[in-house]
């Protein structure tokens, strides 16, 4: 994939999965290998892989938080723990709708995080009609 000047490509969301056939072609086993822990939600760090789609939402939210803050995500310490518990500090340079979106993506409980379809229906992606 070729990128134009000013474009970025966001790829790995913190996990790698490997599906291996077991016996029959339709049966698959999945192994999960952790990537960079800065982007992993607490449930994945505790070996709960039941909601990997929501783990990707967390990783994307962490990536957006990192880009918006202009600082690398912490690899440990209080801020690291706070982000995994859904305690997201206000970024004064962000709009309210962007902060609400990022905070929703970093919710502690994966069930409370939006899915991709819900994200695309949230501001700033959807503008209010007048």
LUMNULUM-291171 format. One line per field, with one value per residue (C-alpha): residue number from 1; residue in three letters; y, z, x. Coordinates in nm, 3 decimals. Example, Ala and Ser with C-alpha at 12.3 -4.5 7.8 and 13.67 -1.06 7.14 Angstrom:
BEGIN
num = c(1 | 2) $
residu = c(ALA | SER) $
y = c(-0.450 | -0.106) $
z = c(0.780 | 0.714) $
x = c(1.230 | 1.367) $
END
This chain:
BEGIN
num = c(1 | 2 | 3 | 4 | 5 | 6 | 7 | 8 | 9 | 10 | 11 | 12 | 13 | 14 | 15 | 16 | 17 | 18 | 19 | 20 | 21 | 22 | 23 | 24 | 25 | 26 | 27 | 28 | 29 | 30 | 31 | 32 | 33 | 34 | 35 | 36 | 37 | 38 | 39 | 40 | 41 | 42 | 43 | 44 | 45 | 46 | 47 | 48 | 49 | 50 | 51 | 52 | 53 | 54 | 55 | 56 | 57 | 58 | 59 | 60 | 61 | 62 | 63 | 64 | 65 | 66 | 67 | 68 | 69 | 70 | 71 | 72 | 73 | 74 | 75 | 76 | 77 | 78 | 79 | 80 | 81 | 82 | 83 | 84 | 85 | 86 | 87 | 88 | 89 | 90 | 91 | 92 | 93 | 94 | 95 | 96 | 97 | 98 | 99 | 100 | 101 | 102 | 103 | 104 | 105 | 106 | 107 | 108 | 109 | 110 | 111 | 112 | 113 | 114 | 115 | 116 | 117 | 118 | 119 | 120 | 121 | 122 | 123 | 124 | 125 | 126 | 127 | 128 | 129 | 130) $
residu = c(UNK | UNK | UNK | UNK | UNK | UNK | UNK | UNK | UNK | UNK | UNK | UNK | UNK | UNK | UNK | UNK | UNK | UNK | UNK | UNK | UNK | UNK | UNK | UNK | UNK | UNK | UNK | UNK | UNK | UNK | UNK | UNK | UNK | UNK | UNK | UNK | UNK | UNK | UNK | UNK | UNK | UNK | UNK | UNK | UNK | UNK | UNK | UNK | UNK | UNK | UNK | UNK | UNK | UNK | UNK | UNK | UNK | UNK | UNK | UNK | UNK | UNK | UNK | UNK | UNK | UNK | UNK | UNK | UNK | UNK | UNK | UNK | UNK | UNK | UNK | UNK | UNK | UNK | UNK | UNK | UNK | UNK | UNK | UNK | UNK | UNK | UNK | UNK | UNK | UNK | UNK | UNK | UNK | UNK | UNK | UNK | UNK | UNK | UNK | UNK | UNK | UNK | UNK | UNK | UNK | UNK | UNK | UNK | UNK | UNK | UNK | UNK | UNK | UNK | UNK | UNK | UNK | UNK | UNK | UNK | UNK | UNK | UNK | UNK | UNK | UNK | UNK | UNK | UNK | UNK) $
y = c(0.000 | 0.332 | 0.633 | 0.989 | 1.267 | 1.344 | 1.007 | 0.748 | 0.381 | 0.240 | -0.135 | -0.368 | -0.311 | -0.493 | -0.856 | -1.124 | -1.423 | -1.748 | -1.980 | -2.343 | -2.616 | -2.891 | -3.214 | -3.085 | -2.778 | -2.603 | -2.637 | -2.377 | -2.310 | -1.962 | -1.864 | -1.505 | -1.344 | -1.012 | -0.717 | -0.385 | -0.370 | 0.007 | -0.062 | -0.363 | -0.344 | -0.499 | -0.796 | -0.909 | -0.866 | -1.100 | -1.358 | -1.289 | -1.314 | -1.337 | -0.988 | -0.926 | -0.685 | -0.462 | -0.503 | -0.358 | -0.066 | -0.005 | -0.018 | 0.228 | 0.457 | 0.437 | 0.521 | 0.822 | 0.934 | 0.909 | 1.109 | 1.372 | 1.414 | 1.435 | 1.203 | 0.835 | 0.613 | 0.517 | 0.164 | 0.160 | 0.375 | 0.553 | 0.688 | 0.341 | 0.192 | 0.477 | 0.434 | 0.063 | 0.147 | 0.397 | 0.702 | 0.919 | 1.270 | 1.563 | 1.681 | 2.056 | 2.064 | 1.815 | 1.892 | 1.759 | 1.510 | 1.375 | 1.335 | 1.159 | 0.921 | 0.843 | 0.794 | 0.556 | 0.352 | 0.327 | 0.211 | -0.043 | -0.295 | -0.412 | -0.441 | -0.064 | 0.014 | 0.093 | -0.141 | -0.012 | 0.057 | 0.260 | 0.455 | 0.559 | 0.695 | 0.915 | 1.271 | 1.365 | 1.123 | 1.229 | 1.594 | 1.712 | 1.822 | 2.161) $
z = c(0.000 | -0.102 | 0.119 | 0.001 | 0.186 | 0.511 | 0.524 | 0.793 | 0.813 | 1.146 | 1.158 | 1.447 | 1.730 | 1.993 | 1.922 | 1.678 | 1.625 | 1.459 | 1.346 | 1.296 | 1.155 | 1.404 | 1.244 | 1.005 | 0.787 | 0.961 | 1.313 | 1.414 | 1.729 | 1.795 | 1.979 | 2.079 | 2.121 | 2.295 | 2.117 | 2.270 | 2.616 | 2.584 | 2.358 | 2.538 | 2.758 | 3.102 | 3.007 | 2.741 | 2.981 | 3.212 | 2.928 | 2.858 | 2.480 | 2.459 | 2.311 | 2.083 | 1.865 | 2.169 | 2.250 | 1.903 | 1.983 | 2.302 | 2.106 | 1.849 | 2.130 | 2.291 | 1.955 | 1.911 | 2.268 | 2.198 | 1.876 | 2.039 | 2.343 | 2.140 | 2.389 | 2.380 | 2.584 | 2.919 | 2.955 | 3.329 | 3.625 | 3.734 | 3.392 | 3.242 | 3.510 | 3.482 | 3.105 | 3.153 | 3.412 | 3.188 | 3.368 | 3.070 | 3.139 | 2.951 | 2.660 | 2.635 | 2.264 | 2.177 | 2.105 | 2.347 | 2.091 | 2.021 | 2.392 | 2.444 | 2.159 | 2.290 | 2.644 | 2.516 | 2.335 | 2.653 | 2.883 | 3.144 | 3.061 | 2.699 | 2.682 | 2.737 | 2.443 | 2.111 | 1.817 | 1.485 | 1.348 | 1.655 | 1.633 | 1.276 | 1.389 | 1.659 | 1.630 | 1.494 | 1.210 | 1.178 | 1.169 | 1.306 | 1.037 | 1.080) $
x = c(0.000 | 0.143 | 0.079 | 0.047 | 0.229 | 0.050 | -0.128 | -0.071 | -0.160 | -0.272 | -0.236 | -0.166 | -0.414 | -0.211 | -0.298 | -0.200 | -0.426 | -0.337 | -0.616 | -0.514 | -0.741 | -0.824 | -0.935 | -1.201 | -1.169 | -1.461 | -1.318 | -1.062 | -0.861 | -0.740 | -0.426 | -0.376 | -0.038 | -0.013 | 0.136 | 0.238 | 0.077 | 0.027 | -0.272 | -0.419 | -0.728 | -0.722 | -0.942 | -0.694 | -0.405 | -0.601 | -0.631 | -1.000 | -1.028 | -1.407 | -1.454 | -1.158 | -1.359 | -1.406 | -1.035 | -0.965 | -1.196 | -0.996 | -0.670 | -0.802 | -0.921 | -0.577 | -0.419 | -0.650 | -0.577 | -0.204 | -0.234 | -0.457 | -0.234 | 0.087 | 0.256 | 0.342 | 0.116 | 0.266 | 0.406 | 0.336 | 0.242 | -0.076 | -0.178 | -0.133 | -0.360 | -0.613 | -0.655 | -0.730 | -0.993 | -1.169 | -1.031 | -0.942 | -0.813 | -0.957 | -0.745 | -0.807 | -0.725 | -1.003 | -1.366 | -1.625 | -1.755 | -1.406 | -1.335 | -1.668 | -1.588 | -1.238 | -1.370 | -1.639 | -1.372 | -1.162 | -1.444 | -1.335 | -1.609 | -1.585 | -1.965 | -1.982 | -1.750 | -1.914 | -1.875 | -1.742 | -2.091 | -2.185 | -1.857 | -1.936 | -2.272 | -2.115 | -1.991 | -1.740 | -1.822 | -2.185 | -2.277 | -2.609 | -2.851 | -3.010) $
END
